[in-house]
Amino acid sequence: MDTLRLQVTGMTCAACSARIEKGLGRMSGVGGASVNMATAQAFVQYDPRVTGEADIRRKIEQLGYGAAEQVDSPQKAHESEVRLLRNKLLVAVAVSIPLFWAMLAHLPLLSSSLWVPDLFFHPYLQLGLATVLQFYVGYSFYRGAYQALKQRSANMDALVVLSTSVAYFYSHYKLMRSQGAIPHDQLYFDTIAMILTVVLLGKLLEAKAKGRALKDLNELYGLQIRFVRVARKQGEDWIPAGELRRGEQVVVLAGEWISADGRIVSGAAEIDESLLTGESAPSLRRTGDYAYSGTRCLNGSLRIRAECDAGETRLSRMIAMVEEAQSLKPTIARRADRAAAVFVPAMALCAAATYAGWALAAGAAASEEAMRYALAVLLIACPCALGLAAPVSILIATALAAKRGILFKHGSAMETLAKADRILFDKTGTLTEGKPRLIEARAAGRPHAYLLKMAAAVERHSAHPLAQAIVREAERLRVLAPESADVLEVPGGGMEGRVEGKLVRIGHPGWVLRGEGASEQARAPGTAAVRPGVTVLCMTIDGRFAGELAFSDSLRSEAPEVVRLLERAASIGMVTGDQPEPAQAIARQAGIGDVQAACAPDRKAAIVEEARRAGQVVAFVGDGNNDAAALATADVGVAMGGGAGAAMQTGDVVLTRDRLSGLADAISISRSALRNIKQNIGFAIAYNTAAVPLAAFGYLDPRVACMGMAASSLLVVGNALRLRRAAVFGGRE
C-alpha cells in the first residue's frame, strides 16, 4: 500500500469529512481513508496496481470537493480559506445592511425612535436583496448540499440551504399572492440575511481559531529550509532543499539554520539543538560529529556531508509523524464522526415534525408560527460543534507534544496512552543512560588487549549500548580491531562472527555458554561474581572460554521521579534481558518493585501479552532491537529517541529527546487531550439536546437560533485551544 496526502477544499462540517471517507473507502484498491477537518487533509492508503492518485482525486471531485496534492503546509490552504470567507462575508454584509436596518424597527425598544428610510421597507427591494443573498452569496451552500444529496447524505450546507430556501420561497409566495400589499414584518427576507451573514461570520471566526490551532504545526514547517548552499567543484551553489541528495556537502555559516542530517567533515561551531534535545545551552560540534537539520549554527562554520535525502531527515520524519497523527483518529473521534453523519437528516425530520405539530394547532397564525419554529429548529442544530470536538483537540495536542520532543504516530496512540494502567520498562537505554562503560575485562590465559581486540572486531557491527562500549574502549586504548566475517546478532543473546579464522561469541552467559560450539572447557570457569549494578558478558573463542567483560550503566537522573509520578495512575514493572543482579540494583534505585530479568525478546512480548489478557492496557517503553516485539505487542509502544531504528519504527510514540521525563509529559498531554475531547463532545450533545426542544416548542426566534449555532462551534474550538496551556512533567508549561 502507498499513502497519498491531499489538501481537500470545500468541506463545511464533519458530515463532509465522513462522506469523503465513505466514498473513498468504497473504491477498489483503497485500503483506508481518513479525512481531518481541522487541517483539511485526506490521507489515503491505496494499492497502486489497482488504482492511482488521479482516480482518487477524481473521486473526491465527484463528491463535490476539491483535491490538490499537498506539497507545502496547511497554512496556505488555511489562508486561502480565510480570504474566501472574508470576501463572501463582506458581500453578504453590504447587501444585508438595508435588511438589517429595517429589521431593527421590529424591536420594541427601537421601533419608536429609530429612523429607517422608507425605501428599506419596500417589499420588492427586500426581495431583490434577498435574491442576491440567496443565489449569489448562498451558491456555495447550494452546491455543497447538492453534492451531498447526490451521494445520499446530508451536511451543514443542507441545513443552511433548507432553512434559507424555506424562508425565501415562503416569503416570495406571500409577497406575490398579496401583489406587494403586505407588511414587511410578515416577510422573512431579513432572516435569510441573518442566516447567511452569521453562518459566514461563524465560519470565518472558526477558520481563524483553527489557524491558531495550526500555529504549533506551522512552526515545525517553518524550520524546514527552502534553499541549501552546497559545495561543488566550481564553487558554492544554492539549490532547492528538495534537490539535496545523499553524499553532497552542505556549507553552513554562523547564524544559519542547518539544512541536512549528516557528518561534519570540517569546521567547528556551537549549535542550538533545543528543538531536538530540549537543551537551551548550545552544544559544541566538531569534525566527525553528527549534525541535524532544524538546528542552528550559532558561530563558526561547518561543512556537512549529507547522509540522507532532504525528505528523510529527522525533522522531516518528525513533521510526517505529526501529520500522520492527524489522519488516524481515536475511537472516540470516529464515533463522533458517525454521529455527525446522521445528525443532519435527523434534524431535518425534527424540523418537519415541528412544522406539522404547529400547523395542526388551532388559530389563524398557526401556519406562520409553524414555519418560524421549524426554521428555528433547522438553524439551532449544529453538527459542526460535534465534528470539531475531536480533530482540533488532536491537532493542538500532537503539535504541542512535537514541540516537547514527543511524536505520536497516530491519534489512537494518544487515546490508548491516556488509558494505560500497566507500564513496563526495559532497563538498558530506557531507565539507564544507555551509555555503559567497560569497567573490567578478565581474560582467561590471554592478554587483555587480545580479548578486547577480538570482542571489538565483532561488536562494532552492533548498535547495542554494550557493544558500543566495547568499541569505545578499544578506540580509547588504541587497540586495532581486525576485520570480521559471518557476523550474526541474536537479539537478547549476543554476537558471533569469525575473526582471524576463529569463531568468536560474546554475549549473556546463558546464551554464550550453552551455544553449540561451547565445549566442556567453556562451561567450566563460570562467571565472575557479579556486583550490584554491574552487567557481565562472557566470551568464547572456538568454543573455549576466553574471558568476561563487566559494564556499569548509571540510572537516568529523572527516572525515580518519573516512576513515582506514574505509579499514581498505573502499575509499574521492569522487563529486561539483563542479568537479575544488575536489574534488581537499577530497579531499587528507580523505585520499581516488579522486576523480570534475563528475558529474551519473545519472553518480553509474552509478558506484555499476559498483562493484556488480564484486562490491562499495557504501555511498553524500550529502545533496542530486542524490544521491537514487545513494543509491537503492547497496546501502545513508546520508543526512546536515542535507541535502535527498529524500536523507533515499531513504537507508537517516539520520545525524540531521549528523556524518560518525556513519557510523563506524553501521558499528561494525552490525558488532557482526551479530557478535552470528552468535554467538547459533551458540550455539543448537551447544546443540541437542550436547544432543539426549545426551538421546537417555540421559545427561540430563528434569528437567535442562528447566532446560537455559530456560537456553539466557537465555544468548542475555544475550549480546545486551552490545551496549549496543558501542564506537563514537573508542573512545567
C-alpha positions in Angstrom: 0.0 0.0 0.0 1.1 3.5 -0.8 -0.1 6.6 1.2 -1.4 9.7 -0.6 -1.8 13.0 1.2 -4.2 15.6 -0.3 -5.4 19.0 0.6 -9.2 19.0 0.4 -11.2 22.2 -0.2 -14.9 22.8 0.2 -15.6 20.9 3.4 -18.1 22.6 5.7 -18.7 20.2 8.5 -17.9 16.8 9.9 -20.5 15.2 7.7 -18.3 16.3 4.7 -15.2 14.5 6.0 -17.3 11.4 6.8 -18.7 11.3 3.3 -15.3 11.6 1.7 -14.0 8.8 3.9 -17.0 6.6 3.0 -16.8 7.4 -0.8 -13.0 6.7 -1.0 -13.4 3.6 1.2 -15.7 2.1 -1.5 -13.1 2.5 -4.2 -11.4 -0.7 -5.4 -7.8 -0.7 -4.3 -8.3 1.7 -1.5 -7.3 0.1 1.9 -8.4 3.0 4.0 -9.1 6.8 4.1 -9.0 9.3 6.8 -10.0 13.0 6.4 -9.1 15.6 9.1 -11.5 18.5 9.2 -9.1 20.7 11.2 -6.2 20.5 8.7 -8.4 19.9 5.7 -6.2 17.0 4.7 -7.0 13.5 3.4 -4.7 10.5 4.0 -5.5 7.6 1.6 -3.9 4.2 1.6 -4.1 2.6 -1.8 -2.8 -0.2 -4.0 -1.0 1.5 -7.0 -1.6 -1.7 -9.0 -5.4 -1.3 -8.7 -6.0 2.5 -8.6 -3.9 5.7 -8.9 -3.7 9.2 -7.5 -5.7 10.7 -10.4 -8.5 8.3 -9.7 -8.6 9.2 -6.0 -8.6 13.0 -6.8 -11.3 12.5 -9.4 -13.5 10.6 -6.8 -13.1 13.5 -4.3 -14.1 15.9 -7.0 -17.1 13.8 -7.9 -18.2 14.0 -4.3 -18.2 17.8 -4.7 -14.9 18.8 -3.2 -11.5 20.0 -4.5 -8.4 17.9 -4.1 -4.8 19.1 -4.5 -1.6 17.2 -3.7 -0.2 18.6 -0.5 3.3 19.9 -1.2 3.8 22.6 1.4 1.8 23.1 4.6 -1.8 23.5 5.7 -1.0 27.2 6.1 -1.5 28.2 2.5 -4.8 26.4 2.3 -5.9 27.9 5.5 -5.0 31.4 4.3 -7.0 30.8 1.1 -10.0 29.6 3.1 -9.9 32.7 5.3 -9.6 35.1 2.3 -12.5 33.5 0.5 -14.7 33.6 3.6 -13.8 37.2 4.3 -14.7 38.3 0.8 -18.1 36.4 0.9 -18.8 37.9 4.3 -18.1 41.5 3.0 -20.6 41.0 0.2 -23.2 39.5 2.5 -22.9 42.4 5.0 -23.1 45.0 2.2 -26.2 43.5 0.7 -27.8 42.8 4.1 -27.4 46.3 5.6 -30.8 47.6 4.4 -32.5 44.4 5.6 -30.8 44.6 9.0 -31.7 48.2 9.3 -35.4 47.5 8.6 -35.3 44.6 10.9 -34.3 46.8 13.8 -37.6 48.6 13.5 -39.2 45.4 14.7 -37.6 45.7 18.1 -39.9 47.2 20.7 -37.2 49.5 22.2 -36.2 50.9 18.8 -39.4 51.0 16.8 -40.4 54.5 18.0 -37.0 56.2 18.0 -35.1 54.6 15.1 -35.2 56.3 11.7 -35.3 53.9 8.8 -35.6 55.1 5.1 -39.0 54.2 3.7 -37.2 52.6 0.8 -35.8 49.8 3.0 -39.3 48.8 4.0 -40.3 48.3 0.3 -41.0 44.5 -0.1 -39.7 44.3 -3.7 -36.4 45.9 -2.7 -36.1 43.3 0.1 -37.0 40.6 -2.5 -34.2 41.8 -4.8 -31.6 41.9 -2.0 -32.7 38.5 -0.7 -32.4 37.1 -4.2 -28.7 38.3 -4.4 -28.0 36.7 -1.0 -29.8 33.5 -1.7 -28.4 32.7 -5.1 -25.1 34.5 -5.2 -23.7 34.5 -1.7 -25.5 31.2 -1.0 -24.4 29.5 -4.2 -21.6 27.6 -2.4 -24.1 26.2 0.1 -26.4 25.1 -2.7 -23.5 23.4 -4.5 -22.4 21.6 -1.3 -25.9 20.5 -0.4 -26.5 19.2 -4.0 -23.3 17.1 -3.9 -24.2 15.7 -0.5 -27.7 14.8 -1.6 -26.3 13.2 -4.8 -24.3 10.9 -2.5 -27.5 10.2 -0.4 -26.2 12.0 2.6 -26.6 15.5 4.2 -24.3 18.1 5.7 -24.3 21.5 7.2 -24.9 23.0 3.8 -28.1 21.1 3.5 -29.3 22.7 6.8 -28.4 26.2 5.6 -30.0 25.7 2.2 -33.1 24.1 3.6 -33.7 26.9 6.1 -32.9 29.8 3.8 -34.9 28.3 0.9 -37.9 27.8 3.1 -37.7 31.4 4.3 -37.1 32.8 0.8 -39.8 30.9 -1.1 -42.3 31.2 1.7 -41.8 35.0 1.7 -41.8 35.1 -2.1 -45.1 33.2 -2.1 -46.7 35.6 0.4 -45.4 38.7 -1.5 -46.7 37.5 -4.9 -50.0 36.4 -3.5 -50.6 39.8 -1.9 -49.3 41.6 -5.0 -46.9 43.6 -2.9 -49.5 44.7 -0.4 -48.0 43.0 2.7 -46.3 44.4 5.8 -42.6 43.9 5.8 -42.7 42.4 9.2 -44.5 39.3 7.8 -41.7 38.6 5.4 -38.5 36.6 6.3 -36.1 38.1 3.9 -34.2 39.6 6.8 -33.9 36.1 8.3 -32.1 35.0 5.1 -29.6 37.9 5.6 -29.2 36.9 9.3 -28.6 33.2 8.5 -26.1 33.7 5.7 -24.2 36.5 7.4 -24.0 34.8 10.8 -23.0 31.5 9.3 -20.3 33.1 7.2 -19.1 35.1 10.2 -19.1 32.0 12.3 -17.1 30.1 9.7 -14.6 33.0 9.4 -14.1 33.1 13.2 -13.9 29.3 13.3 -11.3 29.3 10.5 -9.2 31.9 12.3 -9.5 29.9 15.5 -8.3 26.8 13.6 -5.4 28.9 12.3 -4.3 29.5 15.9 -4.6 25.7 16.5 -2.3 25.2 13.5 0.3 27.6 14.9 2.5 24.9 16.5 2.4 22.7 13.5 3.3 25.7 11.2 6.3 26.4 13.5 7.6 23.0 12.6 7.1 23.6 8.9 8.8 27.0 9.3 12.0 25.2 10.4 12.3 23.5 7.0 14.9 25.2 4.9 13.9 26.2 1.4 17.3 26.6 -0.2 20.7 24.9 0.6 24.2 26.1 0.0 26.2 23.1 -1.4 29.9 22.8 -2.2 30.6 22.0 -5.9 33.8 21.7 -7.9 33.2 25.2 -9.4 32.4 26.7 -6.0 29.4 27.1 -3.8 25.9 26.9 -5.2 22.4 27.4 -3.9 19.9 24.7 -4.7 16.3 24.0 -3.5 16.3 21.8 -0.4 14.3 19.1 -2.1 17.1 18.5 -4.6 19.7 17.8 -1.9 21.0 14.2 -2.2 23.0 11.9 0.0 26.7 12.4 -0.2 26.6 16.1 -1.1 28.4 18.6 1.1 26.4 21.4 2.7 28.1 24.6 3.8 26.6 26.3 6.9 27.8 29.7 8.2 27.3 31.4 11.5 23.7 32.3 12.2 22.3 29.9 9.6 20.0 27.0 10.1 21.4 23.6 9.3 19.6 22.0 6.4 20.9 18.4 6.3 21.4 15.4 8.5 25.0 14.3 8.2 28.5 14.1 9.5 30.6 17.2 9.9 33.6 16.9 7.6 35.3 20.1 8.5 34.8 23.1 10.9 33.6 23.6 14.4 30.7 25.5 15.8 28.3 25.9 18.7 24.9 24.6 17.7 21.5 25.3 19.1 19.8 21.9 19.3 16.9 22.9 21.5 14.3 21.6 19.1 15.6 18.1 19.2 17.1 17.8 22.7 15.3 20.4 24.7 18.6 21.8 26.0 18.8 25.6 25.9 22.6 25.6 26.2 24.4 25.2 22.8 26.4 22.2 22.0 29.9 22.3 20.5 30.2 20.1 17.4 33.5 19.4 15.6 34.7 17.3 12.7 33.4 13.8 12.9 30.3 14.7 15.0 26.8 14.4 13.7 24.5 17.4 12.9 20.8 17.5 12.3 18.5 19.7 10.2 16.3 22.0 12.2 19.2 23.1 14.4 21.1 26.4 14.2 24.8 27.2 13.8 25.4 30.0 16.3 29.1 30.7 15.4 31.9 29.3 13.3 31.2 27.5 10.1 30.6 23.9 9.1 30.8 21.6 6.1 28.4 18.7 6.5 28.2 15.6 4.3 24.5 14.8 3.9 23.8 11.1 4.8 20.2 11.2 3.7 18.0 12.9 1.2 16.0 16.0 2.2 12.8 14.1 2.7 14.4 11.6 5.1 15.9 14.0 7.6 15.0 13.7 11.3 13.0 17.0 11.1 11.1 15.7 8.0 10.2 12.5 9.8 9.0 14.5 12.8 6.7 16.5 10.7 5.5 13.4 8.8 4.7 11.7 12.2 2.8 14.8 13.4 0.8 14.9 10.1 0.1 11.2 10.3 -1.2 11.6 13.8 -3.9 13.9 12.4 -5.1 11.2 10.0 -5.6 8.2 12.3 -8.5 9.2 14.6 -9.1 7.9 18.1 -12.1 5.7 18.6 -14.0 8.5 20.3 -13.4 10.8 17.3 -14.7 8.2 14.9 -17.9 7.7 17.0 -18.4 11.5 16.9 -18.0 11.5 13.1 -20.6 8.7 12.7 -23.0 10.7 14.9 -22.4 13.8 12.9 -23.1 12.0 9.6 -26.7 11.1 10.7 -27.3 14.3 12.6 -28.4 16.5 9.6 -31.1 14.1 8.4 -32.3 13.7 11.9 -32.6 17.5 12.3 -34.5 17.8 9.1 -37.0 15.3 10.4 -37.3 17.2 13.6 -38.0 20.4 11.7 -40.7 18.6 9.6 -42.2 17.2 12.8 -42.2 20.7 14.4 -43.9 22.3 11.4 -46.5 19.5 11.3 -47.2 19.9 15.0 -47.6 23.6 15.0 -49.6 23.6 11.7 -52.1 21.3 13.3 -52.5 23.7 16.2 -55.6 25.9 16.3 -55.5 29.5 15.4 -55.2 31.7 12.3 -51.5 32.2 12.7 -50.7 28.5 13.1 -49.1 28.2 9.7 -46.9 31.2 10.1 -45.8 30.1 13.6 -45.2 26.6 12.3 -42.8 28.0 9.6 -41.0 30.2 12.1 -40.4 27.4 14.7 -39.4 24.9 12.0 -36.9 27.4 10.8 -35.6 27.8 14.4 -35.1 24.0 14.7 -33.1 24.0 11.4 -30.9 26.9 12.5 -30.2 25.9 16.1 -29.0 22.4 15.1 -25.2 22.4 14.6 -23.2 19.3 13.6 -20.1 21.5 13.3 -19.6 21.5 17.1 -19.8 17.7 17.1 -17.5 17.4 14.2 -14.8 19.7 15.5 -14.9 18.2 19.0 -12.0 15.8 18.4 -9.9 17.0 15.4 -9.0 20.4 16.8 -8.0 18.9 20.2 -5.9 16.2 18.5 -4.2 18.8 16.2 -3.2 21.0 19.1 -2.1 18.2 21.4 0.1 16.4 18.8 1.7 19.7 17.7 2.3 20.7 21.4 3.8 17.3 22.0 6.1 17.5 19.0 7.5 20.8 20.3 8.3 18.9 23.5 10.0 16.1 21.7 7.1 13.6 21.7 5.8 12.2 18.4 2.5 10.4 18.3 2.4 8.3 15.2 -1.4 8.3 15.2 -4.2 9.8 17.2 -5.3 6.4 18.6 -1.9 6.1 20.3 -2.7 9.2 22.3 -6.1 7.8 23.4 -4.6 4.5 24.4 -1.7 6.0 26.3 -4.1 8.1 28.3 -5.8 4.9 29.4 -2.7 2.9 30.2 -2.8 1.2 33.6 0.2 -1.0 33.3 3.6 0.5 32.2 6.6 -1.9 31.6 10.1 -0.5 31.2 13.2 -2.0 29.6 16.3 -1.3 31.5 19.4 -0.5 29.4 18.9 2.7 27.5 15.5 3.3 29.0 15.8 3.5 32.7 19.5 3.9 32.5 21.5 6.4 30.4 22.2 3.7 27.8 25.9 4.6 27.7 27.5 1.9 29.8 31.3 1.9 30.4 33.5 -1.1 30.3 34.9 -1.1 33.8 36.7 -4.5 33.8 37.9 -7.2 31.4 39.1 -10.6 32.7 40.9 -12.7 30.1 41.4 -16.5 30.7 45.1 -17.1 29.9 45.3 -14.4 27.2 46.5 -10.8 27.1 43.8 -8.2 28.0 44.4 -6.4 24.6 43.8 -9.6 22.7 40.4 -10.2 24.4 39.4 -6.5 23.6 40.6 -6.8 20.0 38.6 -9.9 19.2 35.5 -8.6 21.0 35.6 -5.2 19.2 36.0 -6.8 15.8 32.6 -8.5 16.2 30.8 -5.9 18.3 31.4 -2.9 16.0 28.7 -4.4 13.8 26.1 -3.8 16.5 24.3 -0.7 17.7 23.7 -2.2 21.2 24.9 0.1 24.0 27.2 -2.7 25.5 28.7 -3.4 22.0 29.4 0.3 21.5 31.0 0.5 25.0 33.5 -2.2 23.9 34.3 -0.4 20.7 34.8 2.9 22.5 37.2 1.3 25.0 39.2 -0.3 22.2 39.4 3.1 20.5 40.5 4.8 23.7 43.3 2.2 24.3 44.2 2.4 20.5 43.5 -1.3 20.1 43.2 -2.0 16.3 40.2 -4.3 15.6 40.7 -6.7 12.7 38.1 -7.5 10.0 35.3 -10.0 10.9 33.1 -12.2 8.8 29.9 -14.1 9.1 28.7 -11.8 11.8 25.4 -12.6 13.4 23.5 -10.7 16.1 21.0 -12.6 18.2 18.6 -10.1 20.0 18.6 -10.8 23.7 21.6 -13.1 23.3 24.8 -11.6 21.8 27.0 -11.5 18.8 29.1 -14.1 16.9 31.4 -13.9 14.0 34.7 -15.1 12.6 37.8 -13.1 13.4 41.2 -14.2 12.1 39.7 -17.5 11.2 38.3 -18.1 14.8 34.7 -18.3 15.9 34.1 -15.6 18.5 30.9 -15.5 20.6 30.2 -12.8 23.1 27.0 -12.1 25.0 25.0 -13.0 28.0 26.4 -16.1 29.8 23.3 -18.2 29.4 23.4 -17.8 25.6 27.2 -18.0 25.1 27.9 -21.0 27.4 25.1 -23.1 26.0 25.9 -22.5 22.4 26.5 -25.3 20.0 30.2 -24.5 19.8 30.8 -24.4 23.5 32.9 -27.3 24.8 33.0 -28.5 28.4 36.0 -26.2 28.9 33.7 -23.3 28.0 31.4 -24.2 30.8 34.0 -24.9 33.5 35.2 -21.4 34.5 31.8 -19.9 35.2 31.2 -16.3 35.5 32.8 -13.9 37.9 31.0 -12.6 41.0 28.5 -10.0 39.9 28.4 -6.8 41.8 25.1 -4.8 42.1 24.5 -2.6 39.1 27.2 -4.4 37.0 26.4 -6.3 33.8 28.8 -9.1 32.8 29.2 -10.6 29.3 31.0 -13.8 28.6 33.2 -14.6 25.6 34.3 -17.8 23.9 36.8 -18.3 21.1 36.4 -21.5 19.1 34.2 -22.9 21.9 36.6 -22.3 24.7 36.0 -19.8 27.5 38.1 -16.7 26.8 37.0 -14.2 29.4 34.5 -11.9 30.9 33.7 -8.2 30.4 32.0 -6.1 33.1 30.0 -3.0 32.4 28.4 -0.3 34.5 25.5 1.9 33.5 24.0 4.7 35.6 20.3 5.3 36.2 18.8 8.3 34.5 18.6 11.2 36.9 14.9 11.8 36.3 13.9 8.1 36.5 12.9 7.9 40.2 10.6 11.0 39.9 9.0 9.7 36.7 8.3 6.3 38.3 6.9 8.0 41.4 4.5 10.2 39.3 3.4 7.3 37.0 2.7 5.0 40.0 -0.3 7.2 40.9 -2.3 6.0 37.9 -0.6 2.8 36.7 1.3 -0.3 38.0 5.0 -0.2 37.0 7.3 -3.0 36.1 10.7 -3.7 34.6 11.2 -6.4 31.9 14.8 -6.7 30.8 17.2 -9.1 29.1 19.9 -8.2 31.6 21.0 -10.5 34.4 19.0 -10.5 37.7 21.6 -8.8 39.9 22.2 -5.6 37.9 18.5 -5.5 37.0 17.5 -5.6 40.7 20.0 -2.9 41.6 18.7 -0.5 39.0 15.1 -1.3 39.9 15.8 -0.5 43.6 17.3 2.9 42.6 14.3 3.7 40.4 11.7 2.6 42.9 10.4 -0.4 40.9 9.4 -3.5 42.8 8.2 -5.7 40.0 11.3 -7.0 38.1 11.6 -9.8 35.5 15.2 -10.3 34.3 17.0 -12.5 31.8 14.1 -12.2 29.4 14.6 -13.0 25.7 12.7 -10.9 23.2 9.9 -13.4 22.8 9.6 -13.7 26.6 9.2 -9.9 26.8 6.4 -10.0 24.3 4.8 -12.9 26.1 4.8 -10.9 29.4 3.2 -8.0 27.7 0.5 -10.3 26.2 -0.2 -11.9 29.6 -0.9 -8.5 31.0 -3.2 -7.6 28.1 -5.1 -10.9 28.5 -5.6 -10.0 32.2 -7.5 -6.9 31.0 -4.8 -4.3 31.5 -4.0 -1.5 29.0 -0.2 -2.0 28.6 2.4 0.6 27.6 5.9 -0.8 26.9 8.9 1.6 27.0 12.1 0.4 25.2 14.9 1.4 23.0 16.7 -1.6 21.5 16.1 -4.1 18.7 15.3 -6.7 21.3 12.4 -4.6 22.4 10.7 -4.4 19.0 8.5 -7.5 19.6 7.3 -6.2 23.0 6.7 -2.7 21.5 4.6 -4.2 18.8 2.6 -6.5 21.2 1.8 -3.7 23.7 -1.4 -1.6 23.4 1.0 1.3 22.9 4.7 1.1 22.4 6.9 4.0 23.5 10.4 4.2 21.9 13.3 6.2 23.2 14.6 8.5 20.5 18.2 7.6 21.1 17.5 3.9 20.6 17.7 1.5 17.7 15.8 2.1 14.4 13.7 -1.0 14.8 12.3 0.3 18.1 11.5 3.7 16.7 9.8 2.2 13.7 7.7 -0.2 15.8 6.8 2.2 18.6 3.5 4.1 18.5 5.1 7.0 20.4 8.7 8.3 19.9 10.5 10.4 22.6 12.9 12.2 20.2 14.8 14.0 23.0 15.7 10.6 24.6 14.5 11.7 28.0 12.4 9.5 30.3 10.6 12.6 31.5 9.1 12.7 28.0 6.9 9.7 28.9 5.3 11.6 31.8 4.8 14.6 29.5 3.2 12.3 26.9 0.8 10.8 29.3 -0.1 14.2 30.7 -0.8 15.6 27.3 -2.7 12.5 26.2 -5.0 12.7 29.3 -5.5 16.4 28.9 -6.4 15.9 25.2 -8.8 13.0 25.9 -10.5 15.0 28.7 -10.8 18.0 26.4 -12.3 15.9 23.6 -14.9 14.5 26.1 -15.7 18.0 27.2 -16.2 19.1 23.6 -18.4 16.2 22.7 -20.4 16.5 26.0 -21.0 20.2 25.3 -22.1 19.5 21.7 -24.5 16.8 22.8 -25.8 19.0 25.7 -26.2 22.0 23.4 -28.3 20.2 20.8 -30.2 18.2 23.4 -31.3 21.4 25.1 -31.5 23.8 22.1 -33.5 21.7 19.7 -36.5 21.2 22.0 -36.5 24.9 23.0 -36.7 25.8 19.3 -39.4 23.2 18.6 -41.6 24.4 21.4 -41.4 28.0 20.2 -39.0 29.5 22.7 -36.4 30.6 20.2 -36.7 33.1 17.4 -34.9 32.0 14.2 -32.5 34.9 14.4 -31.5 34.0 17.9 -31.2 30.3 16.9 -28.8 31.3 14.0 -26.5 33.1 16.4 -26.6 30.2 18.8 -25.5 27.8 16.1 -22.4 29.9 15.3 -21.5 30.4 19.0 -21.6 26.6 19.7 -18.8 25.9 17.2 -16.7 28.8 18.5 -17.1 27.5 22.1 -15.8 24.1 21.1 -12.7 25.5 19.3 -12.1 27.9 22.1 -12.1 25.0 24.7 -9.7 23.0 22.5 -7.3 26.0 22.4 -6.9 25.7 26.2 -4.8 22.6 25.5 -1.9 24.9 24.5 -1.6 25.7 28.2 -1.6 22.0 29.2 0.7 21.3 32.2 3.3 18.6 31.7 6.0 16.8 33.8 7.1 18.6 36.9 4.5 21.3 36.5 6.3 22.9 33.6 4.2 24.7 30.9 
